[in-house]
Amino acid sequence: MNRKFAPSQIFFHWVIFILVVLTYAVMELKGIAPKGSNLREWMKTLHYTFGVTILFLMLIRVVLKFAYKDPEIIPTPPRWQIRLAKATHGILYLMFISLPLLGGLSLYYGNVEWSFFSYPMPIAGLPNADVQHNLKELHELIADVGYFIVGIHAVGALFHHYIMLDNTLIRMMPGKKRYP
């Protein structure tokens, strides 16, 4: 019986985690650069590029989620904790798929020109400021709620590791070591 997630699942989990941190950081820190400056534009482009990359990697994670069975949590937690964890994971998956889609559509309808790894992204023939504004507002709302959801996820993992003393956190840690 495998007591850890598949190496590919662990890899994508942590790469996406790093990209999420970077994506949030460049948007939160873009205010240090003056409006219209090259630095500010570069930070915005990084945000867009990281977001689209997260979208692609999340789609791979969805495939991996169905390809592999989750390793058992030992000792088995109460049923309500399992349900809460599944709900939180579902929200995280939806969030990190919908955020790049909403952000990308906002850029599309706002006729914002940008490149994804030097590949120019499409823009609408006719911009629609109302649609662009609504998509951006929804994107920002979900991103703000994301701080809370990611926090719940992290606190839950630490709670299981240090309080419940189970293998929840260990299952997603990189490395070959198997844990009892």
Buried (B, 14 or more C-beta within 10 A) or exposed (E): EEBBBBEBBBBBBEBBBEBBEBBBBBBEEBEEBEEEEEEBBEBBBBBBBBBBBBBEBBEBBEEBBEEEEBBEBBEEBEEEBEEBBEEBBEBBBEBBBBBBBBBBBBBBBBBBEBEBEEEEBEBBEEEBEEBBEBBBEBBBEBBEEBEEBBEBBEEBBEBBBEEBEBBBBBBBBEEEEEEE
